[in-house]
């Protein structure tokens, strides 16, 4: 059975008209879904009983169920585990950033998954280890935010597509989810509050920026400045090698209304040398891109290590001397994002 979350304005209007009700009822349905975040039919107060009855016959309200209470990942992040209607597990993370005085919340960011598993299979990521199962629907993507907003009682201010999956390999459903997030009849979220992170699906990246009018922030996983090392870290690099990706990013740079961010996981002895930093600067500078440096967060399956603090600072200094801006991702985000997939893997293993 389809779920109501994921309906666009056009689809909602077509639905109510097909059921013999006036068009304005669609706006009421969308308001309950995307502004009030209902999780139970009983919460709907202003629809005629016969319309509600028809909707309940044809649709489930939600496609996801929350599998267990949030798991804390340090002081500012919590991981949520959901079960899909076909029995699979997926996860999302809420990251709260605070400002002074401590206690006042500045940003509440939900990190959403876009696929069940991931076809990219990055060597350092637990999500890739579980293989790829299927794409999530726009409704399943949106519901992650709805459930977290409702259960945490927080107002979600930002969304990042950095959870399980490669969002550009689930192109149409991700575009639809972004439409719902940014539309007036939807969440009314500004494009600058939303970030899509991709490993660099060369043949879709420019189309994505065009379809979203260059408004959504774009983050590209670089992780190495040359094909040989990058292919070891991101096997998709063999399909979409760096020279082709960088040529596409030059085109993207012309139409994107925001600066590109490169994600770069620093791994001791793999991609953290001064020469690597110089080569990265050579890539980032012409694109006016900034670097988000992420100290490698060890996972059980791989014997790599986090570089020493001195080595990471040297990498950063080399970038900055070359005129490239960089930041280190804060530890809360690091825990939440670099460990993506681990909770799901742990849970799956317990069930075997
Ligand atoms: S890091 Fe992202 S793209 Fe790579 S395997 Fe993990 S979820 Fe997929």
Boltz pocket constraint, residues with backbone or C-beta under 6 A from the ligand:
constraints:
  - pocket:
      binder: B
      contacts: [[A, 118], [A, 119], [A, 120], [A, 121], [A, 122], [A, 125], [A, 126], [A, 127], [A, 128], [A, 162], [A, 163], [A, 164], [A, 165], [A, 166], [A, 199], [A, 340]]
      max_distance: 6.0
